[in-house]
Amino acid sequence: MKKLFSIILMSILTFGLVACADTSENKVADENSFVEESSTVTEETNKNVLQENITSEEKSPDEQETITEPSGKHILVVYFSVTGNTKTIAEKIATLTDADLYEIKPAVEYTDADIDYGDSNSRTSKEQNDLSVRPEIQSETISLEGYDTIYIGYPIWWGEEPRIMDTFVESYDFGDITMIPFCTSGSSGIGNSGKNLADNADSGNWLEGQRFSATASESELEDWISNLQ
């Protein structure tokens, strides 16, 4: 009887151990499955995040150059103006020639004190006395595609073109575009400014420029334009 009881007890214990082992194995399997699934999800998430970062980097404005696209017109009027005198003439020329307008804007604007020619320590006095100075331009880069004529205007500073004009012409390849300088001043002529720009540009077909007062009429400008060769 005792022997039979021992056999039954051993059977019960053996069954219990097997059941526990199966449960543990299933639990371990379930945990491993969860870990694997979590790892897969995490890996997929990381891939998505990486792709989003790459896309974001590709679209980053800091890494892309903004370019003003051509409008389809063949004439462009480029100008730099601090007091507004050159701007007035540039706008009139653009109207008469049905041209696009492009303003050269400095990264650091010029104040009245900056353009005080009576102060040898003013910003422009220092710039004009140093042929190597190239003030930075803030304006968007412009595509010159399709243009065959460019009028390029500026004030006369200390008998020459402002150094920012040198920055501009050295930044582009004008190819075979006809380049026409014009300037404004109280009394000074255009001097060698047009030649300086042509030399610094080293591209484009440069015509002799013309000086205008801030009050030049449209008829005066029209006569000049019609006689250009």
C-alpha positions, 0 to 999 in steps of 0.5 A: 500500500505504501509502495502504491502511495509513493508511486502516485505521489511521484507521478503527481510531483513529476507532472507538476514539474513538467507543467511548471517547466512548460509554463516557464518556457512559454513565459520566456518565449513570450518575453523573447517575442516581446523583446524582438517585436519591440526591437523591430518597432524601435528599429523601424521608428529609428529609420523613420526618424532618420528619414525625416531628419534627412528630408528636413536637412535636404529642405533646410534653407541654410543649406540651399541658396535662394535664387530669384527666378527670371520673369521672362523679360529681357531687360534688368535694372540693377541698382544700389541706393541709400538716399533714394536718388538712384532708386528714383532714376532706376525706377524710371528706366525700368518703366521706360524699358519694361524691365525687371528691377533688382535692388542691391541691399547691403547686409548692414544698412548705411546710416546718414553718419556712414555716408558723411564724406566730411568725416574721414572716419565714416564708414564709407570714407574707410571703404572707399579708401580701401580697394579691397573692401567688399561689403556683403550683400543681403539681397537674394541671388538673382538668375540672369537667365534670359536677360540680354541687357542690364542697366546697373545704377549707383551713387558716386561716392568719393568719385567712384562706385561704392565698393558694394557694387564691386561685390555685386559684379564679382558675384556673377558671370554676365557672359555676353549681356550688354551692361549699361552703367548709370549713376547719380551725384550732386555734381561729380561725373561718372568718372572711371566707375564704369570701367572699374566695374567692367574690370572687376566683373571680367564678363559682359559687354560694357557700354559707356555709362552716364551720370544723372541728377536725382531730378532727371526727367523721363524724357531726358532718360528716354533720349539717353536710352534711345541713343545707346549703341 
